[in-house]
């Protein structure tokens, strides 16, 4: 078998915009409620530990790993914020983060351990399950601590196409926006870059390949994904592969280039190309204005519908 020839770069130039109405509304409601909140829990990765003067608790809500660490932290914060006379004082905590990082799962885990009660926040494997800022959910009886679940929020658009597809691969953006077969191709590219060919044994692929057109039919054959007439169902194969990655079946794969020289190249480009940064800021402002106009238009349309409903109700009463 000849050595595998792999791509040196992944060519993709589509800019993904994903800022649905519920996300814009959620961001506004989060801002409005911040004054009533004593603690903010941000669902984020280990990279956050590099920030100084921030309290970080590492957990796995799916397996209830170290969730008690958060419970103890919340209890400590609640006790510090009250006095002996404030027996009825409650502490309100807000859970925030990007879409599909496990905010609702964390809330359910805290509730299960803190007050021995069942699921309170809906969860799912797709972004956007939580679509509004929810009411308070009790997670501790003494001292009293309540949580607020929030929808995942992120920047309106990601200017760098490869960064956008990384976010899509993790499940923070709806798959259909960037094409599931393209996401699967990027996953194959990353596996080959890491020289991780375990997919050959896992899915009975003949040999390592860097061609998604060769790879997906073999995945479809492995899972029995066929269309009418016996044709391989490639979208189904792509969906299967993406799900396998998200479930951890393909191991721990870091999508960012962690080589020191890669960071140096990035910083050099940032310093040498201030024009592109100004252009990006300008593009961001234009996109923000567009979103605000859409939100205002929705409000006007909603008001018009309400006025029409009132007129119809009034006419019916006459």
ChimeraX attribute file (.defattr): number of C-alpha atoms within 10 A of each C-alpha:
attribute: neighborCount
match mode: 1-to-1
recipient: residues
	/A:1	5
	/A:2	4
	/A:3	6
	/A:4	12
	/A:5	11
	/A:6	14
	/A:7	13
	/A:8	8
	/A:9	10
	/A:10	11
	/A:11	10
	/A:12	13
	/A:13	11
	/A:14	15
	/A:15	17
	/A:16	19
	/A:17	16
	/A:18	16
	/A:19	15
	/A:20	13
	/A:21	13
	/A:22	17
	/A:23	24
	/A:24	18
	/A:25	16
	/A:26	20
	/A:27	18
	/A:28	12
	/A:29	16
	/A:30	21
	/A:31	9
	/A:32	10
	/A:33	12
	/A:34	14
	/A:35	8
	/A:36	11
	/A:37	15
	/A:38	15
	/A:39	16
	/A:40	14
	/A:41	19
	/A:42	15
	/A:43	21
	/A:44	16
	/A:45	11
	/A:46	9
	/A:47	7
	/A:48	13
	/A:49	14
	/A:50	9
	/A:51	9
	/A:52	8
	/A:53	7
	/A:54	9
	/A:55	10
	/A:56	19
	/A:57	15
	/A:58	15
	/A:59	17
	/A:60	13
	/A:61	18
	/A:62	12
	/A:63	9
	/A:64	16
	/A:65	12
	/A:66	13
	/A:67	24
	/A:68	16
	/A:69	15
	/A:70	18
	/A:71	18
	/A:72	12
	/A:73	14
	/A:74	24
	/A:75	19
	/A:76	12
	/A:77	16
	/A:78	22
	/A:79	18
	/A:80	9
	/A:81	13
	/A:82	15
	/A:83	10
	/A:84	8
	/A:85	7
	/A:86	11
	/A:87	12
	/A:88	11
	/A:89	17
	/A:90	20
	/A:91	23
	/A:92	21
	/A:93	24
	/A:94	21
	/A:95	21
	/A:96	23
	/A:97	17
	/A:98	21
	/A:99	25
	/A:100	24
	/A:101	21
	/A:102	22
	/A:103	26
	/A:104	27
	/A:105	21
	/A:106	24
	/A:107	23
	/A:108	24
	/A:109	25
	/A:110	27
	/A:111	24
	/A:112	17
	/A:113	16
	/A:114	20
	/A:115	13
	/A:116	11
	/A:117	14
	/A:118	12
	/A:119	14
	/A:120	17
	/A:121	18
	/A:122	12
	/A:123	18
	/A:124	12
	/A:125	14
	/A:126	14
	/A:127	21
	/A:128	21
	/A:129	16
	/A:130	22
	/A:131	17
	/A:132	19
	/A:133	22
	/A:134	15
	/A:135	11
	/A:136	15
	/A:137	19
	/A:138	22
	/A:139	25
	/A:140	21
	/A:141	12
	/A:142	15
	/A:143	20
	/A:144	18
	/A:145	22
	/A:146	20
	/A:147	24
	/A:148	23
	/A:149	25
	/A:150	25
	/A:151	29
	/A:152	28
	/A:153	22
	/A:154	17
	/A:155	12
	/A:156	17
	/A:157	17
	/A:158	18
	/A:159	16
	/A:160	13
	/A:161	17
	/A:162	19
	/A:163	15
	/A:164	21
	/A:165	26
	/A:166	18
	/A:167	19
	/A:168	22
	/A:169	24
	/A:170	19
	/A:171	19
	/A:172	23
	/A:173	25
	/A:174	18
	/A:175	21
	/A:176	11
	/A:177	14
	/A:178	19
	/A:179	14
	/A:180	23
	/A:181	22
	/A:182	18
	/A:183	23
	/A:184	24
	/A:185	21
	/A:186	22
	/A:187	22
	/A:188	24
	/A:189	21
	/A:190	21
	/A:191	20
	/A:192	20
	/A:193	16
	/A:194	12
	/A:195	12
	/A:196	15
	/A:197	17
	/A:198	15
	/A:199	20
	/A:200	16
	/A:201	11
	/A:202	11
	/A:203	15
	/A:204	13
	/A:205	20
	/A:206	11
	/A:207	12
	/A:208	21
	/A:209	18
	/A:210	19
	/A:211	14
	/A:212	19
	/A:213	12
	/A:214	11
	/A:215	23
	/A:216	24
	/A:217	19
	/A:218	21
	/A:219	24
	/A:220	22
	/A:221	18
	/A:222	14
	/A:223	13
	/A:224	14
	/A:225	19
	/A:226	16
	/A:227	11
	/A:228	7
	/A:229	6
	/A:230	9
	/A:231	12
	/A:232	19
	/A:233	19
	/A:234	23
	/A:235	17
	/A:236	20
	/A:237	26
	/A:238	25
	/A:239	15
	/A:240	18
	/A:241	26
	/A:242	24
	/A:243	18
	/A:244	13
	/A:245	17
	/A:246	16
	/A:247	11
	/A:248	10
	/A:249	12
	/A:250	18
	/A:251	13
	/A:252	9
	/A:253	13
	/A:254	11
	/A:255	17
	/A:256	11
	/A:257	10
	/A:258	9
	/A:259	8
	/A:260	8
	/A:261	10
	/A:262	12
	/A:263	12
	/A:264	11
	/A:265	10
	/A:266	10
	/A:267	12
	/A:268	11
	/A:269	12
	/A:270	13
	/A:271	10
	/A:272	9
	/A:273	11
	/A:274	11
	/A:275	11
	/A:276	12
	/A:277	12
	/A:278	11
	/A:279	11
	/A:280	13
	/A:281	12
	/A:282	12
	/A:283	14
	/A:284	17
	/A:285	12
	/A:286	12
	/A:287	15
	/A:288	15
	/A:289	12
	/A:290	12
	/A:291	17
	/A:292	13
	/A:293	12
	/A:294	13
	/A:295	15
	/A:296	12
	/A:297	12
	/A:298	13
	/A:299	12
	/A:300	12
	/A:301	12
	/A:302	12
	/A:303	12
	/A:304	12
	/A:305	12
	/A:306	12
	/A:307	12
	/A:308	12
	/A:309	12
	/A:310	12
	/A:311	12
	/A:312	12
	/A:313	11
	/A:314	10
	/A:315	9
	/A:316	8
	/A:317	7
	/A:318	6
